[in-house]
Amino acid sequence: MIIGVDLGNFGVKTSERVSFFSKISEIENFTDNNEVIYEANRIYVGEGEFSTDWNKSMKETTLPLLFTALAKSSNKSIFQVVLGLPIQQYKQNKDNLKNLIEENRGKSITIDGVTRDIIISDIEIAPEGASAYYNLSLENKKLIGNKQLIIVDIGGRTTDVCLFKESRIQGFKTISTGMMNVYTDIVDEVNSKFTESFKLEEGENILKEGLFLYGEQQDVSFIKTILQRHFNSIYKELQLNFELARGYVLLTGGGSLIFERAFKNRLKNLIISDDPLFDNVMGFKKVGEQLWLER
C-alpha cells in the first residue's frame, strides 16, 4: 500500500486522513485510550509532551509515531511510505531519515488488542510545502497555468515556502515560525495573566474556543496582538525573499486556517487550499504513486 505520512511537530497525519498529536508518554493513564504496545513496550500515543527537536532523524518518537500512523491507517501489513522534511532541512537530513527507516523496516505493534507485524518495503522522503503542489485541484492548476506559484505552508513548528516556476522548484525557505509558537505565546500570556498552569497543547483550544475560568468567559482580546505579531513575522520573511506580486500565492497547512484573513487583506493573488490539513500527505502519496506504480 502506498501511503503519505507527515510526522509533524504538532500532529501526525496520513493520506488515509488519520491524524493525532505528535506526542508519546510512558505514563499509564486511567483508561486504556491511546495505548499502543510497540516492540513490547507499552506507550500512550497522543499524550505527554511535544518533542522540541527539529531533526526527525534524531527524534526518539519518529519510529513509534510512524508505525502507529501506519497501523491506524490500514489493516494491511506492507507499506510503501513517503515521508516529509521541512524544505530547508531536506538536502541535509534526507539521507539520515531514510537510513533510519531502512534500518527499521519491520516492527511489531499492538493497537486495540490486535498485534500486527508491519513492514515498510519502500521509503522515500519529499520536501514539505513543495508536495502540496501535487495536490492542486484541476481548477487551480488551470488558473495558475505557466505563472509562478509561491506555496506558503504554515505548519506546527515552521512555515515552509516554495517557489515553483514552469513546474519546477526555483527557490525555497523555511521560516522558524509556526502554530506551536502561537500556542506557546497564548498559554504564556494566559498563565501570567490569570496565574494558571495551562500547557502548550491547550493553546489551540483557547485560540478556537476562548478561555472559560471562574465560571465565565474571560477577555482574550490579547490573542489578536499575538496573531498579528506572528503573521508579521511570516509576511516580512516572504516580502524579503519572494516577489509576492507575481503569479499566485497558495496558502496551505494547518496554520492557514488561522491566518487566512490576514493574508487575504494583503494579497489579491491568493489561492486558499481546498485541503490545507492534508495537502502535504496527499502530495506525498502522489509522489509515491509516480515512483512505484510505474515500476
C-alpha positions as CSV (number, residue, x, y, z in Angstrom):
1,M,0.0,0.0,0.0
2,I,1.3,3.4,-1.0
3,I,0.8,6.0,1.8
4,G,2.0,9.5,2.6
5,V,2.8,10.3,6.3
6,D,3.5,13.7,7.8
7,L,5.3,13.4,11.2
8,G,4.7,17.0,12.1
9,N,6.0,18.6,15.3
10,F,2.4,19.2,16.4
11,G,0.4,16.5,14.7
12,V,0.8,13.3,12.7
13,K,-1.3,13.0,9.5
14,T,-1.6,10.3,6.8
15,S,-3.0,10.2,3.3
16,E,-5.8,8.0,4.7
17,R,-6.9,11.1,6.7
18,V,-5.8,9.8,10.0
19,S,-4.5,12.4,12.4
20,F,-3.3,12.5,16.1
21,F,-1.0,14.6,18.3
22,S,2.8,14.0,17.9
23,K,3.3,13.0,21.5
24,I,4.2,9.8,23.3
25,S,4.1,9.1,27.0
26,E,5.1,6.0,29.0
27,I,3.0,7.1,32.0
28,E,-0.1,4.8,32.4
29,N,-3.4,6.6,32.2
30,F,-6.7,5.6,33.9
31,T,-8.3,4.3,30.8
32,D,-6.6,2.4,28.0
33,N,-7.2,5.1,25.5
34,N,-4.3,5.7,23.0
35,E,-2.5,2.6,24.4
36,V,0.0,1.1,22.0
37,I,2.4,-1.8,22.5
38,Y,5.4,-1.0,20.3
39,E,8.2,-3.5,20.3
40,A,7.0,-5.0,23.6
41,N,6.9,-1.6,25.3
42,R,3.6,0.0,26.4
43,I,3.2,3.6,25.3
44,Y,0.4,6.1,25.1
45,V,0.3,7.9,21.7
46,G,-1.1,11.4,21.6
47,E,-0.2,12.0,25.3
48,G,2.7,13.5,27.2
49,E,4.9,16.4,26.0
50,F,5.7,17.6,22.5
51,S,9.3,17.0,21.2
52,T,11.2,20.2,20.6
53,D,13.8,18.6,18.3
54,W,13.5,19.7,14.7
55,N,15.5,16.8,13.3
56,K,13.2,13.9,12.7
57,S,16.0,11.5,12.0
58,M,17.2,12.1,15.6
59,K,13.8,12.0,17.4
60,E,13.1,9.1,19.7
61,T,9.4,9.4,18.8
62,T,9.9,9.2,15.0
63,L,9.6,5.4,14.6
64,P,6.8,4.7,17.1
65,L,4.7,7.6,15.7
66,L,5.3,6.3,12.1
67,F,4.4,2.7,12.8
68,T,1.4,3.8,14.9
69,A,0.3,6.0,11.9
70,L,0.6,3.1,9.5
71,A,-1.3,0.7,11.8
72,K,-4.1,3.3,12.3
73,S,-4.4,4.0,8.6
74,S,-4.9,0.4,7.2
75,N,-5.1,-3.2,8.2
76,K,-2.5,-4.0,5.6
77,S,0.9,-5.3,6.6
78,I,3.2,-4.0,3.9
79,F,3.6,-0.3,3.1
80,Q,5.4,1.9,0.6
81,V,5.9,5.1,2.5
82,V,6.7,8.7,1.6
83,L,7.7,11.0,4.5
84,G,8.4,14.7,4.5
85,L,11.0,17.1,5.8
86,P,10.9,20.9,6.1
87,I,12.2,22.0,2.7
88,Q,15.3,23.8,4.1
89,Q,16.3,20.6,6.0
90,Y,15.6,18.4,3.0
91,K,19.0,18.0,1.4
92,Q,20.9,17.9,4.7
93,N,18.7,15.4,6.6
94,K,17.0,13.4,3.8
95,D,19.6,10.5,3.8
96,N,19.7,10.3,7.6
97,L,15.9,9.9,7.9
98,K,15.8,7.5,5.0
99,N,18.6,5.4,6.6
100,L,16.7,5.4,9.9
101,I,13.6,3.9,8.3
102,E,15.6,1.4,6.1
103,E,17.3,0.1,9.2
104,N,13.9,-0.3,11.0
105,R,11.7,-1.6,8.2
106,G,9.7,-4.0,10.3
107,K,8.1,-3.6,13.7
108,S,5.6,-5.4,15.9
109,I,2.7,-3.2,17.2
110,T,-0.4,-3.8,19.2
111,I,-3.4,-1.4,18.9
112,D,-6.9,-2.1,20.3
113,G,-5.7,-5.5,21.4
114,V,-4.7,-6.6,17.9
115,T,-1.0,-7.4,17.3
116,R,0.5,-6.9,13.9
117,D,3.8,-7.1,12.1
118,I,4.2,-4.1,9.8
119,I,6.8,-3.9,7.1
120,I,8.0,-0.8,5.1
121,S,9.0,-2.2,1.8
122,D,9.9,1.1,0.2
123,I,10.7,4.6,1.6
124,E,11.1,8.0,0.0
125,I,11.5,11.5,1.5
126,A,9.8,14.5,0.0
127,P,10.1,18.2,0.8
128,E,7.2,19.6,2.8
129,G,5.3,22.5,1.3
130,A,6.5,21.6,-2.2
131,S,4.5,18.4,-2.0
132,A,1.3,20.5,-1.8
133,Y,1.9,21.3,-5.5
134,Y,1.0,17.8,-6.4
135,N,-2.3,18.0,-4.6
136,L,-3.5,21.1,-6.5
137,S,-7.1,20.8,-7.9
138,L,-7.5,20.7,-11.6
139,E,-9.3,24.1,-11.3
140,N,-6.3,25.7,-9.6
141,K,-3.8,24.1,-12.0
142,K,-5.8,25.6,-14.9
143,L,-5.9,29.0,-13.1
144,I,-2.1,29.0,-12.4
145,G,-1.1,27.8,-15.8
146,N,2.5,28.7,-16.5
147,K,2.6,31.5,-14.0
148,Q,4.9,31.3,-10.9
149,L,3.4,29.8,-7.7
150,I,4.6,30.5,-4.2
151,I,3.4,27.9,-1.7
152,V,3.2,29.0,1.9
153,D,2.7,26.0,4.2
154,I,2.2,27.1,7.8
155,G,2.8,24.1,10.0
156,G,3.4,23.3,13.7
157,R,7.0,24.4,14.1
158,T,7.8,26.1,10.8
159,T,6.4,27.8,7.8
160,D,7.8,26.2,4.6
161,V,7.8,28.4,1.5
162,C,8.5,27.1,-2.0
163,L,8.6,28.9,-5.4
164,F,7.6,27.0,-8.5
165,K,8.3,28.2,-12.0
166,E,7.4,26.2,-15.0
167,S,6.5,23.3,-12.7
168,R,10.0,23.2,-11.1
169,I,11.2,24.4,-7.7
170,Q,13.2,27.6,-8.2
171,G,13.5,28.8,-4.6
172,F,12.6,27.9,-1.1
173,K,12.8,28.9,2.5
174,T,11.9,27.6,6.0
175,I,10.7,30.3,8.4
176,S,11.0,29.3,12.0
177,T,7.5,30.3,12.9
178,G,4.5,28.0,13.2
179,M,1.4,27.4,15.2
180,M,3.3,26.0,18.2
181,N,4.9,29.4,18.6
182,V,1.4,31.0,18.6
183,Y,0.1,28.4,21.1
184,T,3.1,28.9,23.3
185,D,2.6,32.7,23.4
186,I,-1.1,32.3,24.2
187,V,-0.5,29.9,27.0
188,D,2.3,32.0,28.5
189,E,0.1,35.1,28.5
190,V,-2.9,33.2,30.0
191,N,-0.7,31.7,32.7
192,S,0.8,35.0,33.6
193,K,-2.4,37.0,33.4
194,F,-4.6,34.5,35.3
195,T,-2.0,32.7,37.4
196,E,-2.8,29.3,35.8
197,S,-0.8,26.4,34.6
198,F,-2.1,25.7,31.1
199,K,0.1,23.5,28.8
200,L,1.2,24.1,25.2
201,E,-1.4,21.8,23.6
202,E,-4.2,23.8,25.4
203,G,-3.3,26.9,23.5
204,E,-5.1,25.6,20.4
205,N,-8.3,25.2,22.3
206,I,-8.0,28.7,23.9
207,L,-7.5,30.2,20.4
208,K,-10.5,28.4,19.0
209,E,-13.0,28.5,21.9
210,G,-11.8,31.2,24.2
211,L,-11.0,30.9,27.9
212,F,-13.5,29.8,30.5
213,L,-12.4,30.4,34.1
214,Y,-14.0,31.2,37.4
215,G,-17.5,30.4,35.9
216,E,-17.3,32.9,33.0
217,Q,-15.7,33.6,29.7
218,Q,-12.5,35.7,30.1
219,D,-11.3,38.5,27.9
220,V,-8.8,37.1,25.5
221,S,-8.5,40.1,23.2
222,F,-4.7,39.9,23.7
223,I,-4.7,36.9,21.3
224,K,-5.3,39.3,18.4
225,T,-1.9,41.0,19.2
226,I,-0.2,37.6,19.3
227,L,-1.6,36.6,16.0
228,Q,-0.7,39.9,14.4
229,R,2.9,39.6,15.6
230,H,3.4,36.1,14.2
231,F,1.7,37.0,10.9
232,N,4.0,40.0,10.6
233,S,7.0,37.7,11.2
234,I,6.0,35.3,8.4
235,Y,4.9,38.0,6.0
236,K,8.1,40.0,6.4
237,E,10.2,37.0,5.5
238,L,8.0,36.4,2.5
239,Q,8.4,40.0,1.3
240,L,12.2,39.9,1.8
241,N,12.7,36.6,0.0
242,F,10.0,36.3,-2.7
243,E,8.3,38.5,-5.3
244,L,4.8,38.1,-4.0
245,A,3.0,40.2,-6.6
246,R,4.0,37.8,-9.4
247,G,1.8,34.8,-10.3
248,Y,-0.1,33.3,-7.4
249,V,0.4,32.5,-3.7
250,L,-1.1,29.3,-2.4
251,L,-1.8,29.2,1.3
252,T,-1.9,25.8,3.0
253,G,-1.1,23.9,6.2
254,G,-3.0,23.9,9.5
255,G,-2.0,27.5,10.3
256,S,-3.5,28.8,7.1
257,L,-6.9,28.4,8.7
258,I,-5.9,30.9,11.4
259,F,-4.0,33.4,9.2
260,E,-6.3,33.2,6.1
261,R,-8.0,36.6,6.7
262,A,-4.7,38.4,7.3
263,F,-3.3,37.0,4.0
264,K,-6.5,37.9,2.1
265,N,-6.1,41.5,3.3
266,R,-2.6,41.7,1.8
267,L,-2.7,39.7,-1.3
268,K,-5.1,39.8,-4.2
269,N,-3.4,36.9,-6.0
270,L,-4.0,34.5,-3.1
271,I,-5.3,30.9,-3.6
272,I,-6.7,29.2,-0.5
273,S,-6.1,25.5,-0.4
274,D,-9.1,23.2,-0.6
275,D,-7.4,20.7,1.6
276,P,-4.9,22.5,3.9
277,L,-4.6,19.9,6.6
278,F,-3.8,17.1,4.2
279,D,-2.2,18.8,1.2
280,N,1.3,17.5,2.0
281,V,0.4,13.9,2.8
282,M,-1.8,13.7,-0.3
283,G,1.0,15.1,-2.3
284,F,3.4,12.6,-0.7
285,K,1.1,9.8,-1.8
286,K,1.1,11.1,-5.4
287,V,4.9,11.2,-5.3
288,G,4.9,7.6,-4.2
289,E,2.5,6.6,-7.0
290,Q,4.7,8.2,-9.6
291,L,7.7,6.3,-8.2
292,W,6.3,2.9,-7.5
293,L,3.3,2.4,-9.7
294,E,5.4,3.0,-12.8
295,R,7.8,0.1,-12.0
